[in-house]
Amino acid sequence: VQLQESGPGLVKPSQTLSLTCTVSGDSITTNYYYWSWIRQPPGKGLEWIGSIAYSGSIYYSPSLKSRTSASRDTSKNTVYLQMNSLSPEDTAVYYCAARFGVALTDILKIQSSYNYWGQGTQVTVSS
């Protein structure tokens, strides 16, 4: 499985971030994959943002849920992330990652539980 993130690079504060993760090597609807967004701010650890399951179920980090939306297009084998009301604290490398195996959100938060990672895309929030 290969994951390729893409995004705008630079976003102004208060704007909305839109990221794309193009998946190849398997279908995003294949049992039992979970497709997740994870970010790493500069000098900090990895933070789970949210996941879309093979079934289409969506799970979010409680701390980001109010301004995050994950979605998918099965015809394009692609998952998406939108995050609004950005601030400089949202500056990070954003990763798309895939886990194979049924999991609850407590497991999805654990970075070592993922089998595949994209290379990441830098997002800088600045005016």
C-alpha positions in Angstrom: 0.0 0.0 0.0 1.3 3.4 -0.9 0.0 6.7 0.4 0.6 10.1 -1.1 -0.5 13.3 0.6 -1.0 16.6 -1.1 -1.9 20.0 0.2 -1.5 23.7 -0.2 1.7 24.2 1.8 0.9 27.6 3.1 -2.4 28.6 4.6 -3.4 31.9 6.2 -4.8 32.1 9.7 -8.6 31.5 10.0 -8.7 29.8 6.6 -9.6 26.2 5.9 -7.0 23.5 5.1 -7.8 20.8 2.6 -5.6 17.8 2.3 -5.8 14.8 -0.1 -4.4 11.3 0.5 -4.3 9.2 -2.7 -4.1 5.5 -2.0 -2.6 2.8 -4.3 -2.0 -0.9 -3.8 -5.4 -1.7 -2.3 -8.9 -0.3 -2.1 -9.8 2.0 0.8 -13.0 -0.2 1.2 -11.0 -3.4 1.8 -11.8 -5.0 5.1 -10.3 -4.0 7.7 -8.3 -1.0 6.8 -8.4 2.3 8.7 -7.1 5.4 6.9 -5.9 8.1 9.3 -4.6 11.6 9.4 -1.8 12.3 11.9 0.3 15.4 12.3 3.6 16.4 13.9 4.1 20.0 14.9 7.7 21.2 14.9 9.5 20.0 17.9 6.6 17.9 19.2 5.2 14.4 18.9 2.8 12.9 16.6 -0.9 13.7 17.1 -3.8 11.7 15.8 -6.4 13.8 14.0 -9.0 11.3 12.8 -9.7 8.1 10.8 -12.0 6.7 8.2 -12.7 3.0 8.4 -13.1 0.6 5.5 -16.8 0.7 6.3 -17.0 4.5 6.0 -17.2 5.1 9.7 -15.3 8.1 10.8 -13.6 8.8 14.1 -12.1 12.1 15.3 -9.8 13.3 18.0 -12.0 15.0 20.6 -9.7 18.0 20.8 -10.0 18.6 17.0 -13.4 17.3 16.2 -15.2 20.6 16.2 -13.2 21.9 13.3 -12.2 18.8 11.4 -13.9 16.8 8.7 -12.7 13.7 7.1 -14.2 12.2 4.0 -13.5 9.7 1.1 -14.2 9.2 -2.6 -14.2 5.5 -3.2 -14.2 6.0 -7.0 -10.9 7.8 -6.7 -9.5 5.6 -3.8 -8.8 8.8 -2.0 -9.4 10.2 1.5 -9.6 13.8 2.4 -9.1 16.0 5.4 -10.6 19.5 6.0 -9.7 21.6 9.0 -11.1 25.1 9.5 -10.3 28.1 11.7 -6.5 27.4 11.3 -4.0 29.1 13.6 -0.2 29.0 13.6 -0.5 26.2 16.2 -1.7 24.0 13.4 1.6 24.3 11.6 2.8 20.7 11.2 3.8 17.9 8.9 0.5 16.1 8.1 0.7 12.4 7.4 -1.7 9.9 5.9 -1.4 6.5 7.5 -3.1 3.1 7.1 -3.7 0.4 9.7 -4.9 -3.1 8.8 -7.0 -4.7 11.6 -10.1 -3.8 13.5 -9.5 -1.2 16.0 -11.2 1.2 18.5 -10.2 4.8 18.7 -7.8 4.1 21.6 -5.7 2.0 19.2 -6.1 4.4 16.3 -4.4 7.0 18.4 -1.2 4.9 18.7 1.2 5.7 15.9 3.0 2.3 16.2 -0.2 0.6 15.3 0.0 1.8 11.7 1.3 -0.4 8.9 1.8 2.2 6.2 2.7 5.9 6.1 2.8 8.5 3.4 5.8 10.8 3.2 3.9 13.7 4.8 3.1 17.2 3.6 4.2 20.4 5.3 1.5 22.8 6.2 2.5 26.2 7.5 -0.1 28.6 8.9 1.1 32.1 8.5 -0.1 35.5 7.3 
